[in-house]
C-alpha cells in the first residue's frame, strides 16, 4: 500500500536569508545571475559561491537560462541553509500569452514554480524548505492570489519534504488585512505557523486571507486547518 505524503505547511514573516532550513527557494530571474528583491538578498547574504555555481549552470546545461516555472539547485554559500533552489516565476499578464494572468496559463507556471521546487528538494533529500511569495514583487502578481496559489499548491503536492515554510516579507503584508498582519519570525523560526499535512486545502478565489495575531487564521468560507503565526 502506497502512502501519500505531503509537507506540513508553515507560515512566517521575516528574512528568508536567515531561516535555518535545508533549502531556501530563490525567486530568480532566468539569467540566474542575480537581481533585485529576494534574488538580490539571497546572493548578497550567501556570498559569491552561489553566483559562481549559477555561472557554471549557465555555461553548461542552462545556456539559454532557466525557463519560467522550472527549478534548479546550487549550494547556499554563507546562508544557514544547505541549498538554494532557484525558480523563475511568471510575470503577471505577460508570461503564458494573452491569458498570462491569474486565470490563464500564467497561473500554471506559478504552480509549477512551487511543484518543481519541491521536486528538486526531494532529489536533494531536503526535508525543510522555505519559500518566498513567488512573482508577487516586481513581477506584479496580485498578492492575495499569490498567497492562495502558494498555499494550495504546497498543501496539495506530494513530496518527501516534511515542512514547507511560506515566508512573507514586509512588501507582502498588503495581502492581509492591516489588523491581522503576521508578526516577525525569529531567525531560528522557533514557532512557525502550521498547517497539518494530512488535510487538503480548499482556498476560494473570492475570499481574502485573514490572519489575526491572537486567533487561528481562517480563509472563509472553507477554512484551512488552524494556523499559529509566529
URHU-V987437 format. One record per residue. N is the residue number from 0. RES is the residue in one letter. SS is DSSP state (alpha for helix, beta for strand, coil for the rest). NEAR is the number of other ideal C-beta (glycine too) atoms within 10 Angstrom. Layout:
n,res,ss,near
N,RES,SS,NEAR
N,RES,SS,NEAR
This chain:
n,res,ss,near
0,X,coil,2
1,X,coil,4
2,X,coil,4
3,X,coil,7
4,X,coil,13
5,X,beta,23
6,X,coil,23
7,X,beta,19
8,X,beta,25
9,X,beta,28
10,X,beta,26
11,X,beta,23
12,X,beta,21
13,X,coil,21
14,X,coil,16
15,X,alpha,26
16,X,alpha,23
17,X,alpha,18
18,X,coil,23
19,X,coil,14
20,X,coil,27
21,X,coil,20
22,X,beta,26
23,X,beta,31
24,X,beta,32
25,X,beta,35
26,X,beta,25
27,X,beta,28
28,X,coil,20
29,X,coil,16
30,X,coil,14
31,X,coil,24
32,X,coil,14
33,X,coil,16
34,X,coil,17
35,X,coil,10
36,X,alpha,18
37,X,alpha,25
38,X,alpha,22
39,X,alpha,12
40,X,alpha,17
41,X,alpha,26
42,X,alpha,21
43,X,alpha,12
44,X,alpha,18
45,X,alpha,23
46,X,coil,13
47,X,alpha,10
48,X,alpha,13
49,X,alpha,24
50,X,alpha,16
51,X,alpha,12
52,X,alpha,20
53,X,alpha,23
54,X,alpha,12
55,X,alpha,13
56,X,alpha,17
57,X,alpha,17
58,X,alpha,9
59,X,coil,8
60,X,coil,9
61,X,coil,18
62,X,coil,8
63,X,coil,8
64,X,coil,16
65,X,coil,20
66,X,coil,12
67,X,coil,22
68,X,coil,23
69,X,coil,18
70,X,beta,24
71,X,beta,21
72,X,beta,21
73,X,beta,20
74,X,beta,14
75,X,coil,25
76,X,coil,18
77,X,coil,12
78,X,coil,22
79,X,coil,16
80,X,coil,25
81,X,coil,16
82,X,beta,21
83,X,beta,24
84,X,beta,29
85,X,beta,28
86,X,beta,26
87,X,beta,28
88,X,coil,27
89,X,coil,27
90,X,coil,17
91,X,coil,21
92,X,coil,16
93,X,coil,14
94,X,coil,20
95,X,coil,20
96,X,alpha,9
97,X,alpha,9
98,X,alpha,12
99,X,coil,18
100,X,coil,19
101,X,coil,18
102,X,coil,10
103,X,coil,16
104,X,alpha,17
105,X,alpha,26
106,X,alpha,19
107,X,alpha,11
108,X,alpha,22
109,X,alpha,29
110,X,alpha,18
111,X,alpha,22
112,X,alpha,27
113,X,alpha,27
114,X,alpha,19
115,X,alpha,17
116,X,alpha,30
117,X,alpha,27
118,X,alpha,18
119,X,alpha,21
120,X,alpha,26
121,X,alpha,16
122,X,alpha,12
123,X,alpha,16
124,X,coil,12
125,X,coil,26
126,X,coil,16
127,X,beta,22
128,X,beta,30
129,X,beta,26
130,X,beta,28
131,X,coil,25
132,X,coil,23
133,X,coil,28
134,X,coil,28
135,X,coil,29
136,X,coil,20
137,X,coil,16
138,X,coil,22
139,X,coil,15
140,X,coil,25
141,X,coil,15
142,X,alpha,20
143,X,alpha,17
144,X,alpha,20
145,X,alpha,24
146,X,alpha,24
147,X,alpha,21
148,X,alpha,24
149,X,alpha,26
150,X,alpha,22
151,X,alpha,17
152,X,alpha,22
153,X,alpha,27
154,X,alpha,23
155,X,alpha,14
156,X,coil,18
157,X,beta,13
158,X,coil,20
159,X,coil,15
160,X,coil,27
161,X,coil,15
162,X,beta,19
163,X,beta,31
164,X,beta,26
165,X,beta,27
166,X,beta,27
167,X,beta,25
168,X,coil,17
169,X,alpha,11
170,X,alpha,13
171,X,alpha,20
172,X,alpha,16
173,X,alpha,12
174,X,alpha,20
175,X,coil,22
176,X,coil,13
177,X,alpha,7
178,X,alpha,9
179,X,alpha,17
180,X,coil,19
181,X,coil,22
182,X,coil,11
183,X,coil,12
184,X,coil,24
185,X,coil,12
186,X,coil,13
187,X,coil,10
188,X,coil,21
189,X,coil,9
190,X,coil,14
191,X,coil,22
192,X,coil,21
193,X,coil,18
194,X,beta,25
195,X,coil,12
196,X,coil,20
197,X,coil,11
198,X,coil,13
199,X,coil,12
200,X,coil,19
201,X,coil,13
202,X,coil,19
203,X,coil,11
204,X,coil,10
205,X,coil,6
206,X,coil,15
207,X,coil,14
208,X,coil,21
209,X,beta,15
210,X,coil,24
211,X,coil,16
212,X,coil,11
213,X,coil,6
214,X,coil,13
215,X,coil,14
216,X,coil,22
217,X,beta,17
218,X,coil,20
219,X,coil,11
220,X,coil,9
221,X,coil,12
222,X,coil,16
223,X,coil,22
224,X,coil,18
225,X,coil,14
226,X,coil,23
227,X,coil,14
228,X,coil,25
229,X,coil,18
